[in-house]
Amino acid sequence: MFKSLGFWTRTAFLFLLRSGRSTAVLSLMVVTAVSTLIFLSALAVGINDAMVRNSVSLYSGHISGFGLPVGLNNRKIGFRQDHFSQLPWGA
């Protein structure tokens, strides 16, 4: 098997030398395909990150400020009124 490996390597090298135009076109096609796949992979990761970020900002899940017990101390939950006085709508 390894005896014919030299023959096939030499044949492939000679083909690349003799047909430079088709070698260049095939190389360009491979580079274009790989760069397209890299771009699409990065786009998919970006879309996934944006979906997670948007869903987390829209739906707070278990965290909400409604239905808190009446006797709950502001210091116990880390709430400070001066943080909300600086909001643009003056809450």
N, C-alpha and C positions, 0 to 999 in steps of 0.2 A: 504494500500500500504506500509506504513512504518512498519507494523507488519512483513511483509515478508522480509524486508530489512535485519533484523538480521539473518534470515535463510540463505539468499544468501551470506552475508558477512562471516558467519561461514563456509559455504560450500566452498567458494573461498579460505579462509584461510587454511582449511584442505586439499584442493587440492594442494595448494602450498607446504604444509609440506610433503605430501605423495609422490609427484612427483618432487623431487628436481632436477633431471637431465633435465627434460623438462622445468622446471622453469628457470634453468641456461641457457639453449639453447635459450629460448624465450627472456630472458633478454639480452643476448649477441646480438641477432638479432635486438632488439629494439635499443640498444646502437649503433650498427653498422649503422643502417639506419639513426638515428638522426645525427651521426657524418658525414656521407656521405652527407646528406642534408646541413649541416652547411658548409662543405667544398665546395660543388658545389655553394652555395649561395655566399660565399666569392670569389670564382673563377669568377663568373658572374659579381660581383661588380668590381673586378680588371680588367677584360677584358673591361668593360664599361669605367672605368677611363682611361685605356690605349688608347682606341679608341678616347675619347674626347681629351686627351692630344696630340695624334698624329695628329688628324685632325686640331686642333688649330695651331699646329706648322707648318703644311704643307700649310694651306690656311689661309692667314692673313685676309681675309674678306675685309672690307672697309678700312683697314689700309694699305697704300702702299706709297712708296716714289716716285712714278712716276706721271708725269702730274701735278707737283706743279706749282703754279704761279711763274713767273720770279722775281717779286718784293718782294717775301716773305722773311722776315728777319729771320735769323737763331735763334735769341734770342726769337722771337715770338713763334716758335714751340718747343723750348727747345733743339735745336740741338747744340752740341759742337764738334768741329773738333778733340779736343785732345782725346776724347773717341775712335775715330776710328783709331787714330795713334797707339794705343796700340794693335790692332788686329794682329794676327800672320801673316796674308797675307799682312799687310801694306797698308790698303786701305786709 
